[in-house]
Amino acid sequence: MAQDHYNEYIGKKYVGFSIVLALVFWACFTRLLLPFVPTDDPSWGYFFAGFTALCLTGVFYIASHMFRLVLQEHRKAQQERGS
């Protein structure tokens, strides 16, 4: 079983930064997906584009945390090999 030492890498500062980054990602993808929604009503278009972008944002949020953990583990392994 893997050790649960990931809490030392993911702090409150990084979680806050990743939430802000995810909100920016959500806003960009909502605007990007808006022309692909088949509706004439703009409010329904924004609703469905935002709802679709929400799923993509969740994947982005989880992937950013995974990347952060892998990067920190890689740096830690390089420091241990070098020392």
Buried (B, 14 or more C-beta within 10 A) or exposed (E): EEEEEEEEBBEEEEEEEBEEBBEEBBEEBBEEBBEEBEEEEEEEBBBBBBEBBEEBBEEBBEEBBEEBEEEBEEEEEEEEEEE
